[in-house]
Amino acid sequence: MFTGIIEATGHIAAIKRSGQDAQLTIQSDTLDFSDVKLGDSIASNGVCLTVTSLGSKSFTADVSGETLSRTLFGSYQTGQRINLEKALLPTTRLGGHLVSGHVDGIAIVSKVEKTGQSWQIYLQSPEELGRYIAEKGSVTIDGISLTVNELTANGFRLTIVPHTARETTIQALQAGSKVHLEVDLLARYIERLLQGKQAAAPASHVTMNLLQQSGFL
């Protein structure tokens, strides 16, 4: 588990393809590797990767074909900048929100506007994920915990303060950029609980009738 508070940035130093899978080496001059061990998890642009080998300023992780097909890692090249966060500890301050490191989908930046010292970033999200995104709720973009400031017809708007822009890769986003999107973990569990016995049906969704039957209406 993670918090979405980025600890450092790095870049992909090497990519080794093996059939449908890949092995990535990610290097960072600013991440503290002193407490990292083999088998530890590091969120890399919001994707939970397991450390398989360590260097003084780098780590290597195996990336399955499933991850390559569901994330942007399949299109990343060497040099790609990456947001990094080590897994949280029981004593970690939860400055962001609970993040699993499992990407739900890909969002596309439709517009970036500068307002004062901040940036307004508008994103288009997959239609099937819209029900999990709420105004003033939390989302994770490339591993960054952010607050949804406005819902739009096909997505949402984020406000990026200067500190976040400086400390993450989000400052490089522009119209057309693609990012990893993870919705609020709690929203998914609440939906699952509301479905009750219907949860076993793959096509089942929360409906007005289901909410009424569950006593929410």
PALO-597294 format. One record per residue (C-alpha): x, y, z. Coordinates in steps of 0.05 Angstrom, whole numbers, plus 5000, padded with zeros to 4 digits. Each point is the difference from the previous one (the first is absolute). Example, Ala and Ser with C-alpha at 12.3 -4.5 7.8 and 13.67 -1.06 7.14 Angstrom:
524649105156
502750694987
% end
This chain:
500050005000
502150724987
497650715016
500950354933
505150485030
505949974952
506849915033
504450104940
500349974924
504449564958
500549744929
500049344963
507449834990
499049344964
494649564970
501149274986
494549644961
498749265010
494249754959
493750345025
503450235064
505450515016
505250175052
500950735017
505650365036
497950655031
505350495024
499250575050
505250465030
495150255053
496249395026
502849725065
501749274986
503249875068
493949645027
497849654935
500749244998
498849484947
492649854995
497950705023
494850384961
501250684967
494450374965
502750234933
495450504965
494549685043
501649284981
502149545057
506649674980
503949485040
507450115009
503949414971
507050305003
503250635029
505450494981
502650585041
495250474964
495549534961
495549395003
497749484950
493049724996
496549484956
493850254963
495149484976
496450014934
493650155038
503050635029
503050214933
493249934966
496050375054
504850585013
504550474961
506249605017
499149644934
501450654963
505350305046
507050084974
506650085036
500550705030
492650025019
499350395065
496549635056
496850205066
502449555057
497149825068
502249455047
494549585034
497150335062
501849785071
495149965059
503350645026
499450374933
495950645000
494249904953
500850674965
496449784938
495149424998
500349244997
503049804933
500749274978
504750104942
495249644953
498250434940
492650024982
500750334933
503450524957
497750735001
501750514946
501650735013
495350444960
502350695023
505150335046
499050725024
504350445044
496250385053
504350425047
505549555026
496049374989
497949574940
493149744982
500449324966
493949724966
499849254987
495549534962
498949365039
497349334976
492450015003
499649385044
504250345054
495950635004
495549745056
506049935047
502350734991
496750525045
501050755007
504950135057
501549265001
506849694988
503249704938
507049774984
503450264937
506649674983
500649825074
498350705025
494350085050
495850584976
493250325015
494650044948
497950734997
494749954946
496349464962
499250124925
495849684946
505249474985
504950045057
502550475054
504550595017
506050025046
503550605031
507549905005
503750445050
507350214987
502949505050
496749414966
502350254932
507250065024
500449335035
496649564949
499649874926
493250344994
503250654977
501549674933
492749844984
496850334940
493849904958
500249294973
504449725055
497849325029
500449845074
498649415046
493450095038
498349645065
493250175030
498750035075
500749305028
494450115050
495050164944
501249324968
499049625066
493750395016
497149814932
501849285011
496649995069
493750334972
499549464947
499649465054
498449324969
499750334931
507550135005
501249304971
496750224935
505450304955
495350504966
496650255064
500550745018
497150455053
493150234976
494650435030
496049375016
506049705036
501150635040
492650005020
500249275020
506250145042
496550565038
503950574970
493950324966
% end
